[in-house]
């Protein structure tokens, strides 16, 4: 695709229905339904963890071709209770996906995820291969220690030394060997002066890594920043609740029969191309859509364009299969 003339986002549509699905006595998920009820079913997995579904995500999908379910994972606004970490781990989120699928009577669906949504999507696919018609993942993240170290130890800090210094400034020098743990102690400190400052620093650091070129950011309310930082740190601190480091990559051969597309910005500073490159070397059916002039964000024009292109390819592949 000519990146000077990328595929354009579709006009923003309002959900045809909004659902509130209780998945436990504690958690109720907010779910948007858009598109053609006769189209190819898609489940959208947002990143973070903790970001929640946002209106512009709907614009990636052709409303004539796809029947899309976009939802906010446990604890992510507007699912309730917001910011709740009890009963909130990777495998409970995997079980939620099956509850959504069965609730809507979907036999098989396309799993479409970005960043953390890739980790969740792969965990789901490994447990429920029979329910996955295709995988489309953007900004691949496998939940490995190597990926975490890149962001929170040494790696991307070499590209953003001034921001890295700011990120470290909140933490005493003797705790900087494990910033995830150091921030965990502060983000969950009962004192609002401590936990708000830590949550703001945590989210500010990640925001700096999201786009290839800086863009405008919309200030978020303190309660939103705190919720997002707590959920994300909760997953990082617990190694994404995976049974072993490298778990998803070690088992990836089990997905060899599933059509699989990865959209990746060449200069993704949050989730570097390395993970996608290694995964594709293991799975011959994987198609990588590498965007030369892009970073991590799905809203960068080249990334958006390739996501729409990958969806088109999957649509025609599934039609050919009947």
Secondary structure, 3 states (H helix, E strand, C coil): CCHHHCCCCCCCCCCCEEEEEECCCCCEEEEEEEECCCCEEEEEECCCCCCCCCHHHHHHCCCCCEEEEEECCCCCCCCECCCCCCCCCHHHHHHHHHHHHHHCCCCCEEEEEECHHHHHHHHHHHHCHHHEEEEEEECCCCCCHHHHHHHHCCCHHHCCHHHHHHHHHCCCHHHCCCHHHHHHHHHCCCCHHHHHHHHHHHHHHHHHHHCCCCCCCCCCCHHHHHHHHHHHHHHHHCHHHCCCCCHHHHCHHHHCCCEEEEEEECCCCCCCHHHHHHHHHHCCCEEEEEECCCCCCCCCHHHHHHHHHHHHHHHHHHHHHC
